[in-house]
Amino acid sequence: MKKYFKIGIALLFIGAAFNSCESSLDINESEVNFTTDLVSPDLLLAGAIQAPRAQFEVTTSELGSIFMNQWAGDINNVTGGFQDEFRLNITQNFYTSIWQNLYRGMGTYQAIIATPGDEYSNHKAISRILKSYYFQYIIDLYGDAPYSQALQGGEVLTPAYDDAQTVYRALVEDINLALDTFANSGDYLPVGTEDTVFQGDLNGWAQVANTLKLRILLRQSEMGGETATYLATEFASLDNNFVTTDATLNPGYVNEANRLNPFWANYGFDVAGNPTFDRDFIVPSEYFEKFLKGDNQTDANFNVGSLPGTGVNDTRLERFFDPASGVPGNGVTGVVQGAENSQAPTDLSEPGPGLLRGFDQDSYIFTASESFFLQAEAIERGYISGDAKAMFEAGITASFNLLGNPGDAAAYILASQNANRIGWNGSSNKIEAIMTQKWIALCGFNAIESFIDYNRTGFPDVPLSVIAERPTRPVRLLYPASEFSTNSGNVPSQATSDAFSDKIFWDVN
């Protein structure tokens, strides 16, 4: 069962304008049919910040959790859940909403950037950062994409496709331009409460920009040749002013229809307190459950104990998922991805209090844990100076803090330090340890990162579902069918097999 989401969020001041302008005819056209000579950037910014979030933190992150064997479906109560995902049935109709809604959600960024004059340069800089943030995922998941001619409203209905690596370079240029703008921010109109992330604190945006640039550069870290020279230059100029506390977004979520936090609205409860479909449907995979318990796991042929565990119990599991009823111990119970209901435990766990905190909970642009793990990787690879182990452990600590059990972090780090894959001292491959801990920390927050990291590094090496019809995960998604009908002169030709063979440019392994 492939699931699609269309979640409307009432936005500050201009939310209705965003939700009323959707076009089903051209996915490259901005949803915004007003122009900045009628609506100024300060009035557009709040809505622009929020526009892509529901799509990203629900559908896009969920796909990462399924691909990377963290989540499964409640097979006891729903027949056929996640069959396309488990079977790796990647087609032009697979998760088309990622492409369509991320493009639509970025339209207002370009409208703000295109505003004549300099007075709103601070607003433009924030828009450049966010546009780069989401465009990176378009490239990471699809490869070549419309960029230079995209997001132009009705001016260019069939935009040309740009080379993926060229777009990556352009994203870094936009980030650098935003940072240069912040260095002279006093020359421009200040940003105020329309900034629903930092409330006008431009240093917070500078930290996001630097962390995003770090992530973009690290994606290319295993490439050689001219790219290695380029990376050396960019890393040399990188400001190490990175995210150190969770960069959160909250436009004022309230317990009203279409105004709930999108993650809560999808995986939690409706305004009357009734559980949503996904509240009951999403359960932990047995692999994720047993990995965090430190237990041996079952392989794809149901051979019990064939995948050795770490021997270290991780109490974050009890924050990711609620206990199942009548189960001893911590009670968290998962199911093998793709198993039949006759092979599933009677009671399965549901999303827990570390992920579901309330209808007004924050959304996350960057978690501190992701930032620390990025820094640990950059240090380990020799791109920046610092203590890689300290950053690695800071990432673990930040993950415990975010999930609401900060008191357990120190004990876990001590217990796991000599364990392979999860501890710094015990892991001969430090990149594997970083990617594995990052995989844990981003579950439910930005799990698509772990899928992309896996394609980039090969870690963490988690099993496929028991009904996978391919021996490996896809290396990309396919362009949606709508592109072939609306932009057929430009969209690259693809076969189904390309999803498993046509790698993104930075995937050199």
URUR-V536202 format. One record per residue. N is the residue number from 1. RES is the residue in three letters. PHI is phi in whole degrees, 0 to 359 (999 if undefined). PSI is psi in whole degrees, 0 to 359 (none if undefined). D_LAST is the distance of its C-alpha to the last C-alpha in Angstrom with 1 decimal. Layout:
BEGIN
n=[N	N]
res=[RES	RES]
phi=[PHI	PHI]
psi=[PSI	PSI]
d_last=[D_LAST	D_LAST]
END
This chain:
BEGIN
n=[1	2	3	4	5	6	7	8	9	10	11	12	13	14	15	16	17	18	19	20	21	22	23	24	25	26	27	28	29	30	31	32	33	34	35	36	37	38	39	40	41	42	43	44	45	46	47	48	49	50	51	52	53	54	55	56	57	58	59	60	61	62	63	64	65	66	67	68	69	70	71	72	73	74	75	76	77	78	79	80	81	82	83	84	85	86	87	88	89	90	91	92	93	94	95	96	97	98	99	100	101	102	103	104	105	106	107	108	109	110	111	112	113	114	115	116	117	118	119	120	121	122	123	124	125	126	127	128	129	130	131	132	133	134	135	136	137	138	139	140	141	142	143	144	145	146	147	148	149	150	151	152	153	154	155	156	157	158	159	160	161	162	163	164	165	166	167	168	169	170	171	172	173	174	175	176	177	178	179	180	181	182	183	184	185	186	187	188	189	190	191	192	193	194	195	196	197	198	199	200	201	202	203	204	205	206	207	208	209	210	211	212	213	214	215	216	217	218	219	220	221	222	223	224	225	226	227	228	229	230	231	232	233	234	235	236	237	238	239	240	241	242	243	244	245	246	247	248	249	250	251	252	253	254	255	256	257	258	259	260	261	262	263	264	265	266	267	268	269	270	271	272	273	274	275	276	277	278	279	280	281	282	283	284	285	286	287	288	289	290	291	292	293	294	295	296	297	298	299	300	301	302	303	304	305	306	307	308	309	310	311	312	313	314	315	316	317	318	319	320	321	322	323	324	325	326	327	328	329	330	331	332	333	334	335	336	337	338	339	340	341	342	343	344	345	346	347	348	349	350	351	352	353	354	355	356	357	358	359	360	361	362	363	364	365	366	367	368	369	370	371	372	373	374	375	376	377	378	379	380	381	382	383	384	385	386	387	388	389	390	391	392	393	394	395	396	397	398	399	400	401	402	403	404	405	406	407	408	409	410	411	412	413	414	415	416	417	418	419	420	421	422	423	424	425	426	427	428	429	430	431	432	433	434	435	436	437	438	439	440	441	442	443	444	445	446	447	448	449	450	451	452	453	454	455	456	457	458	459	460	461	462	463	464	465	466	467	468	469	470	471	472	473	474	475	476	477	478	479	480	481	482	483	484	485	486	487	488	489	490	491	492	493	494	495	496	497	498	499	500	501	502	503	504	505	506	507	508	509]
res=[MET	LYS	LYS	TYR	PHE	LYS	ILE	GLY	ILE	ALA	LEU	LEU	PHE	ILE	GLY	ALA	ALA	PHE	ASN	SER	CYS	GLU	SER	SER	LEU	ASP	ILE	ASN	GLU	SER	GLU	VAL	ASN	PHE	THR	THR	ASP	LEU	VAL	SER	PRO	ASP	LEU	LEU	LEU	ALA	GLY	ALA	ILE	GLN	ALA	PRO	ARG	ALA	GLN	PHE	GLU	VAL	THR	THR	SER	GLU	LEU	GLY	SER	ILE	PHE	MET	ASN	GLN	TRP	ALA	GLY	ASP	ILE	ASN	ASN	VAL	THR	GLY	GLY	PHE	GLN	ASP	GLU	PHE	ARG	LEU	ASN	ILE	THR	GLN	ASN	PHE	TYR	THR	SER	ILE	TRP	GLN	ASN	LEU	TYR	ARG	GLY	MET	GLY	THR	TYR	GLN	ALA	ILE	ILE	ALA	THR	PRO	GLY	ASP	GLU	TYR	SER	ASN	HIS	LYS	ALA	ILE	SER	ARG	ILE	LEU	LYS	SER	TYR	TYR	PHE	GLN	TYR	ILE	ILE	ASP	LEU	TYR	GLY	ASP	ALA	PRO	TYR	SER	GLN	ALA	LEU	GLN	GLY	GLY	GLU	VAL	LEU	THR	PRO	ALA	TYR	ASP	ASP	ALA	GLN	THR	VAL	TYR	ARG	ALA	LEU	VAL	GLU	ASP	ILE	ASN	LEU	ALA	LEU	ASP	THR	PHE	ALA	ASN	SER	GLY	ASP	TYR	LEU	PRO	VAL	GLY	THR	GLU	ASP	THR	VAL	PHE	GLN	GLY	ASP	LEU	ASN	GLY	TRP	ALA	GLN	VAL	ALA	ASN	THR	LEU	LYS	LEU	ARG	ILE	LEU	LEU	ARG	GLN	SER	GLU	MET	GLY	GLY	GLU	THR	ALA	THR	TYR	LEU	ALA	THR	GLU	PHE	ALA	SER	LEU	ASP	ASN	ASN	PHE	VAL	THR	THR	ASP	ALA	THR	LEU	ASN	PRO	GLY	TYR	VAL	ASN	GLU	ALA	ASN	ARG	LEU	ASN	PRO	PHE	TRP	ALA	ASN	TYR	GLY	PHE	ASP	VAL	ALA	GLY	ASN	PRO	THR	PHE	ASP	ARG	ASP	PHE	ILE	VAL	PRO	SER	GLU	TYR	PHE	GLU	LYS	PHE	LEU	LYS	GLY	ASP	ASN	GLN	THR	ASP	ALA	ASN	PHE	ASN	VAL	GLY	SER	LEU	PRO	GLY	THR	GLY	VAL	ASN	ASP	THR	ARG	LEU	GLU	ARG	PHE	PHE	ASP	PRO	ALA	SER	GLY	VAL	PRO	GLY	ASN	GLY	VAL	THR	GLY	VAL	VAL	GLN	GLY	ALA	GLU	ASN	SER	GLN	ALA	PRO	THR	ASP	LEU	SER	GLU	PRO	GLY	PRO	GLY	LEU	LEU	ARG	GLY	PHE	ASP	GLN	ASP	SER	TYR	ILE	PHE	THR	ALA	SER	GLU	SER	PHE	PHE	LEU	GLN	ALA	GLU	ALA	ILE	GLU	ARG	GLY	TYR	ILE	SER	GLY	ASP	ALA	LYS	ALA	MET	PHE	GLU	ALA	GLY	ILE	THR	ALA	SER	PHE	ASN	LEU	LEU	GLY	ASN	PRO	GLY	ASP	ALA	ALA	ALA	TYR	ILE	LEU	ALA	SER	GLN	ASN	ALA	ASN	ARG	ILE	GLY	TRP	ASN	GLY	SER	SER	ASN	LYS	ILE	GLU	ALA	ILE	MET	THR	GLN	LYS	TRP	ILE	ALA	LEU	CYS	GLY	PHE	ASN	ALA	ILE	GLU	SER	PHE	ILE	ASP	TYR	ASN	ARG	THR	GLY	PHE	PRO	ASP	VAL	PRO	LEU	SER	VAL	ILE	ALA	GLU	ARG	PRO	THR	ARG	PRO	VAL	ARG	LEU	LEU	TYR	PRO	ALA	SER	GLU	PHE	SER	THR	ASN	SER	GLY	ASN	VAL	PRO	SER	GLN	ALA	THR	SER	ASP	ALA	PHE	SER	ASP	LYS	ILE	PHE	TRP	ASP	VAL	ASN]
phi=[999	270	247	238	232	226	248	270	244	288	260	296	69	245	303	297	296	294	281	259	247	292	245	266	267	214	288	270	269	299	289	267	257	261	238	286	279	254	231	282	303	294	275	271	296	301	294	296	298	279	310	274	295	301	300	288	277	255	297	294	293	299	302	298	294	284	302	258	55	255	246	220	249	287	293	289	236	229	271	80	293	59	295	298	294	292	279	62	271	269	230	288	251	270	50	297	295	298	298	296	279	292	299	299	293	272	302	286	303	293	297	292	301	278	300	296	87	252	297	259	297	295	294	296	297	299	294	297	296	290	299	294	302	281	293	303	289	302	292	296	261	237	88	308	202	297	224	296	254	276	62	260	68	273	288	231	275	231	291	290	273	256	299	301	292	296	297	303	296	294	296	296	298	295	296	299	296	297	295	297	298	299	295	238	298	293	278	237	299	290	264	239	289	295	276	274	254	242	52	92	282	288	294	300	292	297	296	298	299	294	291	295	299	301	295	298	293	293	304	262	292	261	270	245	62	298	296	298	295	302	297	301	293	291	294	296	262	289	279	280	269	259	298	239	232	306	272	248	239	205	279	106	296	224	276	225	305	67	233	283	305	298	293	297	295	266	251	247	221	278	295	270	88	275	294	284	304	287	300	270	273	285	225	287	288	298	298	296	303	288	299	288	282	84	275	294	239	268	273	295	255	63	276	293	81	283	251	294	276	274	78	240	280	244	288	298	305	285	264	291	222	286	291	280	292	72	251	292	73	284	80	287	226	242	223	297	300	90	292	275	296	290	258	260	302	296	243	236	280	237	308	256	289	285	260	245	250	159	297	254	295	286	262	237	276	223	277	299	298	299	300	294	292	299	295	300	295	297	292	299	276	85	276	227	272	141	254	298	297	297	292	302	288	296	296	296	300	297	295	300	299	296	280	95	230	297	292	267	296	298	295	294	300	295	291	261	299	256	269	295	81	240	245	292	292	274	258	291	255	293	296	298	296	298	294	290	293	294	302	293	295	268	302	83	249	202	291	297	301	291	296	293	299	298	296	279	243	87	232	284	273	257	288	282	292	285	246	300	260	231	281	221	289	292	260	193	260	270	302	293	302	298	292	287	265	254	222	297	286	240	294	297	291	219	252	303	295	299	298	246	227	269	288	295	304	277	272	255	267]
psi=[116	136	138	146	137	96	117	132	126	120	162	120	312	14	319	326	321	316	350	357	19	135	131	4	327	109	347	359	136	144	348	115	11	165	163	354	350	325	121	158	328	332	342	335	316	314	323	321	319	332	313	355	314	315	314	311	353	282	310	314	322	318	320	320	328	310	325	24	46	320	154	183	153	89	342	335	348	124	132	17	134	32	317	318	314	323	350	46	79	116	182	354	13	116	46	337	336	307	309	311	332	319	311	319	338	356	320	335	313	324	320	314	325	0	129	150	176	349	331	30	327	320	321	320	316	319	323	319	312	323	318	323	309	328	330	321	327	313	316	331	336	339	222	143	157	128	296	330	3	163	32	19	224	4	323	101	340	74	146	153	136	151	134	315	325	319	317	317	321	325	318	320	318	321	315	320	320	317	321	322	315	329	339	32	334	346	352	169	137	156	136	225	349	343	99	10	303	4	41	0	101	340	325	317	326	321	318	316	315	321	321	317	319	317	317	317	319	333	329	10	342	8	153	203	220	328	323	320	315	314	319	319	314	320	326	330	1	128	123	31	82	169	129	344	154	127	105	155	130	103	4	55	138	165	65	155	134	11	10	157	133	325	315	318	334	318	359	253	154	182	338	0	11	139	141	169	313	341	320	337	320	126	164	148	151	325	312	316	307	328	314	335	346	9	161	152	168	137	185	346	17	31	106	134	7	340	108	139	177	341	8	123	133	110	355	334	321	350	329	323	145	155	148	150	140	18	127	169	216	350	355	125	129	184	147	132	123	0	156	161	337	343	2	148	154	317	135	153	161	166	137	187	344	336	326	103	341	163	338	20	158	156	162	121	311	127	151	324	316	318	315	321	323	317	319	318	316	322	314	325	355	15	327	162	160	188	103	319	318	319	320	313	329	324	319	313	316	326	314	318	314	322	350	16	60	333	346	352	310	318	321	315	319	315	331	354	334	9	134	143	331	346	146	311	324	356	116	330	101	327	320	318	317	313	326	314	325	321	317	311	327	0	122	351	310	61	341	336	320	325	316	318	322	315	330	319	340	4	150	144	89	154	156	171	163	351	15	133	7	152	346	163	160	155	355	170	160	147	139	156	329	330	324	341	332	341	42	334	347	329	132	144	141	148	160	323	339	333	340	358	334	88	152	150	329	353	91	3	none]
d_last=[31.4	29.6	31.2	32.0	33.6	35.9	37.2	39.7	40.2	43.4	42.6	44.8	47.4	45.3	43.6	45.8	44.8	41.1	41.8	44.4	42.5	39.7	39.3	38.0	38.1	35.3	32.4	31.8	35.3	36.1	38.2	40.5	43.4	45.2	44.8	44.9	48.3	49.6	47.4	46.4	42.9	44.4	45.4	42.1	39.8	40.3	39.6	36.6	35.1	35.6	34.9	31.1	31.4	32.6	29.9	27.1	28.3	29.4	27.4	24.1	23.9	25.3	22.5	20.1	22.5	22.6	18.9	18.3	21.4	23.8	26.4	28.3	31.5	35.0	35.3	38.9	40.1	37.8	37.0	33.8	32.0	28.3	28.3	26.0	23.5	23.8	23.7	20.7	23.1	21.4	23.9	25.3	27.6	25.1	25.6	26.9	28.7	25.6	25.4	29.2	30.3	27.9	29.0	32.6	32.4	31.3	34.2	36.6	34.3	34.6	38.3	38.7	36.7	38.9	42.1	44.4	45.5	44.2	46.1	43.3	40.5	39.7	39.2	37.1	34.8	34.3	33.5	31.0	29.1	29.2	28.3	25.2	24.5	24.6	23.2	19.9	19.6	20.6	17.7	15.2	16.5	17.6	16.2	19.1	22.3	25.9	26.4	28.9	31.3	30.5	32.8	35.9	38.1	40.0	39.7	36.6	36.3	33.6	31.2	28.8	25.0	23.3	19.9	17.5	16.6	20.4	21.2	19.1	21.1	24.2	23.6	23.5	26.7	28.4	27.7	29.0	32.0	32.7	32.7	35.0	37.3	37.6	38.7	41.7	42.1	45.8	46.5	45.5	46.7	45.6	43.4	45.2	45.1	43.3	40.2	39.6	36.8	38.4	41.9	41.7	40.2	38.0	36.6	35.0	33.3	32.4	30.6	28.7	27.9	26.6	24.5	23.1	22.3	20.5	18.4	17.6	16.8	14.5	12.4	11.5	11.5	8.1	9.3	11.8	14.9	17.4	15.3	15.5	19.2	19.6	18.1	20.5	23.3	22.8	22.3	25.4	27.4	26.1	29.0	28.3	30.7	28.4	29.3	31.1	32.9	31.8	32.0	33.9	35.4	38.8	41.1	43.8	42.8	46.0	47.0	47.8	46.4	43.4	43.5	41.7	38.4	35.9	34.1	37.5	38.8	36.1	35.6	39.0	42.5	44.4	47.3	49.7	47.6	46.5	43.1	40.7	39.1	35.7	37.6	38.5	35.5	32.5	32.2	29.7	27.4	28.6	25.2	25.4	29.1	28.8	25.8	27.9	30.9	29.1	30.1	28.6	27.1	27.4	24.6	24.2	27.2	29.4	29.4	30.8	29.4	26.5	24.1	25.5	26.4	26.4	30.2	30.5	32.2	30.9	33.8	31.7	31.6	35.2	34.6	31.9	34.1	37.9	39.3	40.2	43.9	45.4	42.4	43.0	41.1	39.2	39.3	35.8	34.9	32.0	31.2	28.4	26.5	28.0	30.9	34.4	37.2	38.8	35.9	35.9	38.0	41.1	40.4	37.2	36.4	36.1	34.5	36.1	37.9	34.9	33.5	36.9	39.4	41.7	42.2	42.0	38.9	36.6	33.4	30.4	28.7	27.0	27.7	28.3	26.0	22.9	24.2	24.6	21.1	19.6	21.9	21.1	17.4	18.5	21.0	18.7	16.3	19.6	19.8	23.1	25.8	27.0	26.9	23.5	25.3	28.1	25.8	24.0	27.4	28.7	26.0	27.2	30.8	30.3	29.0	32.1	34.2	32.9	33.4	36.9	37.0	36.7	39.0	36.5	33.7	35.1	35.8	32.4	30.7	33.1	32.7	28.9	28.3	28.0	26.0	22.4	19.9	22.7	24.5	23.8	25.8	24.7	20.9	19.4	16.1	17.4	14.4	14.5	18.2	18.0	15.8	18.1	21.2	20.0	19.5	23.1	24.6	23.4	24.6	27.2	26.7	23.4	21.2	19.1	17.4	16.1	14.7	12.9	11.9	10.6	8.3	7.2	7.4	8.0	11.6	14.4	13.9	17.0	18.6	19.1	22.7	25.1	25.6	22.0	22.2	18.5	16.4	13.6	13.9	13.8	11.2	14.3	18.1	20.3	22.9	26.2	29.0	31.1	29.1	29.8	33.5	34.0	31.6	31.1	31.6	28.5	26.0	23.2	23.8	21.5	21.6	21.0	18.1	16.3	15.8	13.4	11.8	12.3	9.5	10.8	10.6	8.9	5.8	3.8	0.0]
END
